[in-house]
Amino acid sequence: MAFRKLFMKEWRSILPLYGVFAAVVLLLHVFVLFKSGAWSDDILLILSVFLPFLFAGVIAVGTGYYQLHTEWRTNSIYLLMSLPVRGWKVLMAKWTATLSLLILTSIWIGGSFMMLLLWAKWDGWKTSEDLPELLPMLMKISANGFLLYCFTVAFLLIVVQFAYLCGQLVAKLKWLVILGAFCGALWLVLRISPLLSGLLLWTPDLYIVSDTDNSDVLYLHSGPFIGLVILGAGLVWLNGYIFEQEVEV
């Protein structure tokens, strides 16, 4: 019950930001639709799909920092630390709220793209002889790419929380400590992840695309992802420990 209340509090606090972003994405798609006759398909995809997803991820990571910064700036951190809730649960409520809104925003971006731009360009694209053969593969790549996108943003959110909490351990040069902790955590992950991947070579591969005759196969090894999940879980525990035991408000 306490976790749900914390989740809803965070969800309501950052919902307006994502609402404004969703409106901007819709206006961008309308503008791109207006210019679609003069621009190539590559430019249309970059402006209408790549850039909105890129900025949505940046906003999500920035929100992870802003959530904690607001708690300290408004002194509401006192209330959070007095609640009978473990520190990692408080942080995970913020994490899940941000990630859920990122997923909803991504669905909005995809839906707006399909309803406006894809619908307008469909008559020209469907005449392509390669489309029936490429469409299933493109759908699989898009789905797996979206999962990888969410996975990356989710991990970066945990690292941002860790970096901000490290900044609260010192009285001066907080920005420098936060930046150093963020870069140091990413460096350490990049150093440890290959070692974990080597220990997890026995885990199954993740097949993204495979032809029926197995002549063309695209897959990723699951070891690096499992290793990142383990590292992420360790960071979640460490964040909770720092939040509960070490941070002085």
C-alpha positions in Angstrom: 0.0 0.0 0.0 2.8 2.4 0.9 4.7 1.6 -2.3 1.6 2.2 -4.4 1.0 5.6 -2.7 4.7 6.6 -3.3 4.3 5.4 -6.9 1.2 7.5 -7.5 2.8 10.5 -5.9 5.8 10.4 -8.3 3.5 9.5 -11.2 1.4 12.6 -10.7 4.3 14.9 -10.1 6.0 14.1 -13.4 2.9 13.5 -15.5 2.6 17.2 -16.7 6.2 17.0 -18.1 5.4 14.0 -20.2 2.0 15.5 -21.2 3.8 18.6 -22.6 6.3 16.4 -24.4 3.5 14.3 -25.9 1.9 17.5 -27.2 5.2 18.6 -28.7 5.6 15.2 -30.4 2.1 15.5 -31.9 2.9 19.0 -33.2 6.2 17.7 -34.6 4.5 14.9 -36.5 2.0 17.3 -37.9 4.8 19.6 -39.1 6.7 16.6 -40.6 3.5 15.5 -42.3 3.1 19.0 -43.8 6.7 18.8 -45.1 6.6 15.1 -46.1 6.3 15.8 -49.8 9.6 17.7 -49.9 11.7 15.5 -47.6 13.1 12.0 -48.1 11.9 9.0 -46.1 15.1 8.9 -44.1 14.7 12.4 -42.9 11.0 11.7 -42.0 12.0 8.7 -39.9 14.8 10.6 -38.1 12.6 13.6 -37.2 9.4 11.6 -36.4 10.8 8.5 -34.7 14.5 8.7 -33.8 14.5 12.2 -32.3 11.3 11.8 -30.2 12.6 8.5 -28.7 16.0 10.0 -28.1 14.5 13.0 -26.2 12.1 10.8 -24.3 15.0 8.8 -23.0 16.9 11.9 -22.1 13.9 13.3 -20.3 13.4 10.0 -18.4 17.1 10.1 -17.2 16.8 13.7 -16.3 13.6 13.0 -14.4 15.4 10.4 -12.3 17.8 13.2 -11.1 15.0 15.8 -10.8 12.9 13.5 -8.5 15.6 13.3 -5.9 16.7 16.9 -6.3 13.2 18.0 -5.6 13.0 16.0 -2.4 16.1 17.6 -1.0 15.2 21.1 -2.3 11.7 21.1 -0.7 12.9 19.2 2.4 10.3 16.5 1.8 13.1 14.0 2.1 12.5 14.2 5.9 9.0 12.7 5.4 10.3 10.0 3.1 13.0 8.9 5.5 10.5 8.8 8.3 8.1 6.4 6.5 8.1 2.7 7.5 9.3 1.8 4.0 12.7 0.5 3.0 14.9 3.0 1.2 15.2 0.8 -1.9 11.4 0.7 -2.2 11.2 4.5 -2.0 13.7 4.7 -4.9 12.1 2.0 -6.9 8.7 3.8 -6.7 10.4 6.8 -8.4 12.1 4.4 -10.9 8.9 2.5 -11.8 6.9 5.8 -12.1 9.4 7.2 -14.6 9.7 4.0 -16.5 6.0 3.5 -16.8 5.5 7.1 -18.2 8.4 6.5 -20.6 6.6 3.4 -21.9 3.3 5.3 -22.3 5.1 8.1 -24.0 6.8 5.6 -26.4 3.4 4.2 -27.2 2.1 7.7 -27.9 5.1 8.4 -30.2 4.5 5.2 -32.1 0.7 5.7 -32.3 1.1 9.3 -33.5 3.6 8.2 -36.1 1.4 5.5 -37.5 -1.8 7.5 -37.5 -0.3 10.6 -39.2 2.8 9.8 -41.1 2.6 6.1 -41.8 -1.0 6.4 -42.9 -0.1 9.2 -45.3 2.9 7.5 -46.8 1.4 4.0 -46.9 0.1 4.2 -50.4 3.6 4.8 -51.7 5.3 2.3 -49.4 3.0 -0.6 -50.0 3.8 -0.7 -53.7 7.3 -1.7 -52.9 8.0 -5.3 -53.9 10.2 -5.9 -50.9 7.8 -4.7 -48.2 5.9 -7.9 -47.7 9.1 -9.8 -47.1 10.8 -7.1 -45.0 7.7 -6.2 -42.8 7.9 -9.2 -40.4 11.6 -8.7 -39.9 11.2 -4.9 -39.4 8.5 -5.6 -36.8 10.7 -8.0 -34.9 13.7 -5.6 -35.0 11.5 -2.8 -33.8 10.1 -4.8 -30.9 13.5 -6.0 -29.8 15.0 -2.5 -30.3 12.3 -1.0 -28.1 13.0 -3.6 -25.3 16.7 -2.7 -25.5 15.8 1.0 -25.4 13.7 0.5 -22.2 16.4 -1.7 -20.7 19.1 0.9 -21.3 17.0 3.8 -19.9 16.0 1.7 -16.9 19.7 0.9 -16.1 20.7 4.6 -16.5 18.0 5.6 -14.1 19.5 3.4 -11.4 22.9 4.9 -12.1 21.6 8.4 -11.9 20.0 7.7 -8.5 23.3 6.2 -7.3 25.2 9.3 -8.5 22.9 11.7 -6.8 22.9 9.9 -3.5 26.7 9.9 -3.6 26.6 13.7 -4.0 24.6 13.9 -0.8 27.4 12.2 1.1 29.6 15.4 0.9 29.0 18.9 2.0 30.9 20.6 -0.8 31.5 20.1 -4.5 28.3 18.0 -4.8 28.1 18.5 -8.6 31.6 17.2 -9.0 30.9 14.2 -6.9 27.7 13.4 -8.7 29.4 13.6 -12.1 32.3 11.6 -10.9 30.0 8.9 -9.4 28.0 8.7 -12.6 31.0 8.3 -14.9 32.7 6.0 -12.4 29.7 3.8 -12.1 29.4 3.5 -15.9 33.1 2.8 -16.2 32.9 0.1 -13.5 29.9 -1.5 -15.2 31.8 -1.6 -18.5 34.7 -3.3 -16.8 32.7 -5.8 -14.8 30.1 -6.6 -17.4 32.5 -8.5 -19.8 33.7 -10.6 -16.9 30.1 -11.5 -16.0 29.3 -12.2 -19.6 32.2 -14.7 -19.8 30.8 -16.5 -16.7 27.4 -16.6 -18.4 28.3 -18.1 -21.7 26.1 -21.1 -20.9 22.9 -18.9 -21.0 20.7 -19.1 -24.1 20.9 -16.7 -27.1 18.2 -14.2 -27.8 17.1 -14.6 -31.4 15.9 -11.4 -33.0 15.4 -12.5 -36.6 15.8 -15.9 -38.2 14.7 -17.1 -41.6 12.8 -20.4 -42.0 15.7 -22.0 -43.7 18.1 -20.7 -41.0 20.3 -19.1 -43.7 20.1 -15.6 -42.1 20.1 -15.4 -38.3 20.4 -12.3 -36.1 20.8 -12.9 -32.4 22.2 -11.5 -29.2 23.8 -13.4 -26.4 21.8 -13.1 -23.1 24.9 -13.1 -20.9 25.5 -9.3 -21.0 21.9 -8.5 -20.3 21.8 -10.9 -17.3 25.0 -9.5 -16.1 23.6 -5.9 -16.2 20.5 -7.1 -14.4 22.7 -8.5 -11.6 24.7 -5.2 -11.5 21.5 -3.2 -11.5 20.1 -5.2 -8.6 23.3 -4.6 -6.7 23.1 -0.9 -7.4 19.5 -0.9 -6.2 20.5 -2.4 -2.9 23.4 0.0 -2.6 21.2 2.9 -3.3 18.8 1.8 -0.6 21.6 1.4 1.9 23.0 4.9 1.2 19.5 6.4 1.4 18.8 4.7 4.7 22.1 4.7 6.5 24.6 7.2 5.1 22.8 10.3 3.8 22.3 13.1 6.2 19.6 15.6 5.4 
